[in-house]
Amino acid sequence: MRKKMKMSGMEFFIVFCIVLCSFSGIQNADAFIDFTRPIGFNADAMARGGTSIANGEDPSNMNFNPAIISETEKNSLDVNLFAIFPNFDYTYNGTGNQRVTSTDKDRILLAPGVSYSHKSENSRISYGLSFAAMDALATDYSVWSKNFGSTNGSSELLHLRLGPTIAYDITSSLSVGVRLGIDYATLDMRFPLGGVYVDLGKADGWGLSGAVGLLYKPFETLSAGLYYESPTFLADLETKSADGYIKMGATDIQQQDVKVNDLQFPQNVGLGLAYQPVSFLRLSCDIKYINWNSKWDELELEFSKMPQSLKVPVNVDDQLTFGVGAEYFISEKFKASLGYHYNDNAMDDNFLNPYVPTEVDHTLTAGLSVKPVEYLKIGFAYMYALVDSSESNVIHGYDASLEQQLGLPSGALNSELSNAKLENDAQAVMFSLTINW
């Protein structure tokens, strides 16, 4: 009876953490390392360049490879908090065609997560549950618009996932895992585009996704992981309180519903290796392919009081990402890590968008973890993103697309995005608490 009561209390704690994270993270998330998603979901993974696919000691790595929870011994819980410190400067031709620089007003952005895994003694089956912000971004500018004067330009994209997971040991060295994703997404954007001001309101929707993974560990010092994650199957995102708004010339339509058609997060696949050549050193590397272009070529927006939809050309390319890390075990209690992460930039400069600042190619990471007692690990990671500045053409890609859709001559829209420049700088820290019992 005592054992049953203890497990019930832990289950309550897990649910409490999930609810707490959902309320604290829903308005303040920004993860733009691999376009809109983080490279790792705990401090150890972040510190070693995001490598997670073949590393099974932290249950939140199941957000990449569901098979890694086969490494669990009894129970494991990790709670993580990712804090980003962005510095984005957007320079453009504003009111009176003067050159203006607006700075993102967000100074700190938070993305929490929590994961739990369990494996009974002498069992081949492991199971787990994860909650994380899989994709997120947030920006907020005061824009000196050419046509609307001082106005607000902002964005908020959030993709949350609750992921029940199960893994099975096929042999003593090979495990397979499956994860179901219960996905929730919300999108809210408002910005001037020359003579057009668009406010989507807050559109959201639910859906499902799935993932399968393998973990092969022929030796205690060597492991390899492979995973595939499906695209999401989200319902169209829709507002529920008629808070959409659009102004274009004499057209000024407020209190309308907005639908974002077929916004889906992409399928991706990854391969990871981890090798410990000596007792005090472990090396790891991950490579991932993210199929953004199949789902993020454009966004179609339907306004309930407008006769035609608008197609916004996001024009995101597929990404090939690579992470490498080294962990130095100073003692049984202390570990120091270094890492590097690379991704090829997902967006062409002529689709520069200050509301989706994604020009991150190189990321340097470092971290430290300590185990004050056997069952507890405390982790800290630091990340610095080497961000290139970007500059759009005289006629921005959004302008060219919307002018064609609206039947306007070339150059008629003349939005703030044309001939604009975006200069980025970003740092981040992650804190993790892992409990094993």
N, C-alpha and C positions, 0 to 999 in steps of 0.2 A: 504493500500500500504506500509506503514512504517513497519508493522509487517512482511510482505512478504520479504522486503529487509533485515530485521534483521535476519530472518531464513536463507536466502541465504548466508549472510556473515558468519553465524555460520557453515553452511555446508562446505563452502570454508575452514574455519579454521580446521575442522575435516579432510578433505582431505589433507590439508597441513601437519598436524601432522602425518598422516599415511605415506605420502611420505617421510617426514623427518626421521621418525623412520626406515623406510625400508632402507634408505641409510646409516644411522648411525649405524645400528645394524647388517648389513649383514656380516661384516668381524670380528666382535668382540662380540661373544656371548658364554657364558658358563653357563649352568644350569644343574647341575648333582646331584640334591638333591634326586629325585626319578629316579634314573639311569640317564636319560638325560633331565629331565623336572623339572621346578620349582615347589615349593609347593604352591606358591601364586603369584598373578599378581598385587598386590598393597601393599603399606606399611602396612596398617591396617591388611590385611590378613596375610602377612609375619610375623608381630610382634606377632600375636596370634597363631603361630605354623602352619600357612598355612590354617587354617579353613576358608572355603569360601562357602560351599555348602548350608548352611542355613542362610547366612548373606547377606542381599540385599542392604546395603547402598552404595556400590561402584559398578558401572556398569561392571568393569572388572571381577567381580566374575562370569559373564555369561560364561567365558571361561571354568568353570566347570559346573555350573547348569544354563541353559538358562532361567529357570522360575524366577530367582531372580529379573529380571528387572521389574517384576510386582510391586516391592516395590518403583519404581521410582515415584517421584512427579514432574511432568512437565518435565524438562530437567536436565540431569546430564552428566558431562564429566569428566573423569579422565585420566591424563597423568602420566606415570610411568617410572622410570629409575632404573634398577637393575645393580649394580656394584659388581663384584666378584673379590676378591684378592686371587688367588690360590698360593700354594707353594707345588709343586710336585717334589720329588727327586726320580730318577730312577737309581738303582744300578744294574750293570750287568757285565758279562765277555766280555770285548771289545777287541780292537786291541792288538795282542800278548797275548790274554787270560788274560790280566790284569783286575783287579777289578776296575771299573770306576763308578762314579756317575755323572749323567747329571741332571741338574735342568731345569724345564720348564721356558722358557724365557718370557712367558706372565705374566706381573705383575698386570694388571687390564683388565678386560673384561666386556663389557657392553651389556645389553639386554633391549631395550626400548619397550614400549607398549602404546596403547591409546584405550579408549573405550567410547562409547556414548550411552545413552538410553533416550527415550522420552515416556511420557504418558500424553495424553490429559485429562483435568479435566472431571470427571464423565464417563470416558471411561473404558471399560474392557480390552482394547487392549494396550499393550506396544510393542515397537520395539526398537532395538538397533543394534549397529555395533561395533565389536571389532577387533583389530589388535594386534597380540602378537607373540613372539618367543615361540612356544609350546615345542620344544625340541632343545637343542643346546649343543655343546661342542667345545672347541678349545684348542689345545696344540701345543707346538713348542720346540723341543729339538735339541741340537747339539750332535750327537751320534758318539762315537768312535767304528765304526763297525769292526767286526772281519775280514771281507773280503773287505770292501770298504774304510777303513780309516775314516777320519773325514767327516761326511755327515749329512744331515738333516733328522730328523724324525718328522712328524707333522700330525695333523688331524684337520679337520673342518667339523662339521655336523650342519646343520641348517634346522629347520622345522618351517616355517612361516605360519600363518593362518589368513585370513580375514573372519570374522564370522558374517554375517547378522543373526539377531535373532528376533523372535516374541514370545510374551507371551500373554496368555488369562486368565482372572479371571473367573474360572468356578463358584465359589461362592465368598463371601467376605473373606473366609479364605483359599481357595484352588485355586492355579494357576498352569497352565501347560505352558511349553515353549519349543520351537524347534529352533535349530540352524543349519544352513548350514555352512559347512567349505569349503572355497576355499583354498586349501593347496599347498604350494610350498616347495620343499626340495632340498638341495644341499649337496653333499659329496665330500670331497677332502682329500685324505690320501696319505702319502709317508713315507716309512720306510724300513730299512734293516731287513731281516729275515735270518741271517746267510749268505748262499751263494746266496740269492735272494734279489734283491732290486725292490720294487714295487712303482710306482707312478700312482695313478688313474687319475690324472688330475682333472678337476672340472666337476663332473657329476651332472645334475639336472633334475627335472621333476615336472609336475603339477598334481593335482588330487583333489578329493572331499572327504568329510567326513560329518558326521551328529551327532547330539546329541538331546536328549529329556530329560526334567527334570520336577519335581514337587516341589512346595513349599506349605507347609501346615502350617498355622499360626492360631491355634485355639484361642490363647490369644495374646495380645500385647507383652507379656513377653516371649513367647515360639514360636519357629519356627522349622520346620523339613524340610530337603531337600533331594531329591533323584534324581540321574541322571544316564543316560547311554550314553556313547559316542562310536560310531562305530569305527572300524579300518579305516585307510585311504585307499583310492582307488587311489594310485599314479601310474602314468605311470612309466615304468622302467627308472631309472636315466641314462642319457647318456651325454657324453662329446660332445662338438660341434666344437672343434678346434684341434682335433687330438693331445692333449697334454698328452696322457698317455704314460707310459714308463715302461719297465720291463727288468731286466738284471738277467741272471741265467747261470752261467758258461760261455760258449762261445756264448750263446744267448744274443744278445744285440739289442733289438727292440725299436726304438723310433718312435715318431709321429704316434701313433695309437689311435684309438677311444676305449673307454671303456664303457661298459654297466654294471650297477648294477641291477641285475634282482630281481624284486618283493621286493624291500625294502619298507616296510609298517610300519606305527606307529600303536600301538596296541589299541584294544578296552579296555575300562575301565569303571568301575561302582563305584559309591560312595554314601554314606549316611552321612548326617550331622545334628547336633542338635545345637541350640543356646537357652540359657535360662538366663533370667535376674531376679534372685531371689529378689534383692533389686535394688533401683533406681541407685545406684552408681557402681554396679558390673554386668558384663555379662560374662557368661561361654559358651564355645563352643567346640565342638569336631567333627572331620571328620574321616571317615574310607573309604579307597579306595582300590580296587583290580585292578591291571594293568596286563593284559594278554600278557606280553612280549614274552613268550616262543613260542607262535604260529607263530610269525613273525620274531623273532630275534634268531633263532637257528643257522643260518649260513647266510653268504652273498655270493651270487654267482657272480663272476666277469668274464665278457667276454671281452677279448682283440681281437681287429679286426684282428691282424696279428698272433694270436696264434691258434694252432689247437684245443686246449681244454680250457674249462673254469676252473677257480680256485674257490673252495668253502672254504671260510674262516669261521671257526667255532666260532661264537660269543658266543653261549651257554649261553644266558641270561635267567634267571629264572623269573617266575611270581613274582610280588611283592604285599604284603599286607602292606599298609601304614596307619599310625595312627597319627593324630594331635590333640592337646588339647591346649586351650588358655584361658586366663583370661584378661578382660579389666576393668580397674578402672577409672571411670569418676570423675576426680578430681573436675571439675566444668563444666559449660556449654561450656567452651572454650577448656579445656585441658583433654586429656585422655592418660593414660599410659597402656601398654600391656606387657604381658609375655606369652611365649608359648614354646611348646616342640613338636618335630616331630620325628617319628620313621619309618624307613622302613627296611625290611629284605634285606640284601645284595643280589644284583641281579646276581653276577658273582662269580663263583668258582675261588679260588686262582690259580689253574693251567691254567686258561685262563686269568691270569693277563695281562693287556694291558696298558702300560703307556700312550698310545694315547687315551684311553677311561678310565680315572681315576674315578671309580665309587664307591669306598669303603666307602660309607657314611651310617652309621646306625643311629646315634643320632644327632639331630640338636636342638640347643637352640636359642631362639629368644626373642627379646625385642624391644619396640618401643614407640614412643610418637607422638601424633597428636594434632594439635592446629587449632581452628577455630577463626581467628582474626575478621571475620565478619560472618554473618549467612550463606551467600552463598558460602563461601570459606573454604576449609579444606586443611591443609598442613600436610603431614605424613612423618615420618622417621622410618625405621626399621633396626635393626642390627641382623645378623645371624652368629652363630659360629658352624661349622660342626665338630663333633667329629669323626675323620677319623682313622680307623685302618690301620696299615701297613699290607702288604700282601707279600707273597713269593711263587714263583712258584716251581714246581718240577724240577728235573734235565733234564727231557725231557718235554718241554712245550706242551700244548694241540694243539697249532698251528703247531708245528713241527711234531707231530705224525700224524695229519690230512694231511698236505701237503706232507709228505714223502710217505704216502700211495697213494695219488693221483698221485704223480710224479714217483712212482715205485722205490723209494729210500729205502735203508736199514735203520733200526731204528738207530737214532743218527746221520745220515749223514748230516742233515740240521744244527744241532747244533747252533741254532739262539741265538741272544742276549737275547731273552725272557726266555730261559731256565736258571733255577737257578738264576732268577732275583728277585729283591725286590723293592717294591714301597711304599714310605712313603709320606703321604698326609697331608696337613693342608689347611683349607680354611675358609675365612671369607667373609662376603658380607654385603652390605648396599643397601637399597632401598629408593628412594624418590618418593613421590606421590603428585600430585596437583589435587584436586577434586573441580569442580565448579558446583553449582546447581542454576538454575534460572527458 
